[in-house]
Amino acid sequence: MAESRLSGLERLMSTCSRLGLGFRTEPPGLHPPAAGTRVAGHALDPILAAVYARLGKAAFATGSAGVVLFRVNDDVNELESENRLESGSPLEQLALPVFVFGGESGLAYSYATVPSLADEQGLQPVVLVDTYEEPYALPVASNVDWFFDTWSRYLEALVAQPDYTQYGSAALTFPWGVPGILAHDRKLVESLRAGRFDPLMKKTGSTAGWVAQVLSSPGGG
């Protein structure tokens, strides 16, 4: 995949540097997995393949609301181990299979693609998976690079909060607190409007209200 496909990743790294939030990366292995490679029974998303051709592991915004990507190199493949589900895994309770690629440091949240919802180019949308009580997922991006772009804009909004210094990442939660940012992802909005993510989401008023905010935000209508 062309490096230009990773403009969201570039923006995230530059945002972390500019805001002083920090990030760490490790070099890729000599033989990173190719797009479409079967990993734990799923076809590897093309953008994830491009990411791992460039990075062996990454941690973004290490000084704030950090997101860590699993390590993949010639010795370790955490994508394989983290997605090889044991019997009774909370992820098995989700209505659609997901492919976890990272998470938020110290929290019971992970980010995953949804292979069965891949678009015509094979690009898989991204969801935030919450397994704390009843497992569910919230759609956050139409593809992995859009996720990086969206999360970089969330970081900008987070540090701009007047109480950020006091509360850190609790000053603005992702994705609940930033429906307007998500609304700029047109393909995500189209999929939300079409109900493609409905099987994964909780059937609650708060979820429905959040989706309505995304759809009614500038860019989402």
Buried (B, 14 or more C-beta within 10 A) or exposed (E): BEEEBBEBBBBBBEBBEEBEBBBEBBEBBEEBBEBEEEBBEBBBBBBBBBBBBBBBBBBBBBEBBBBBBBBBBEEBBBBBEBBEBEEEEBBEEBEBBBBBBBBBBEEEBBBBBBBEBBEEEBBBBBBBBBBEEEBBBBBBBBBBBBBBBBBBBBBEBBBEBEEBEEEBBEBBEBBEBBBBBBBBBEBBBEBBEEEBBEBBBBEEEEBEEBBEBBBEBEEBE
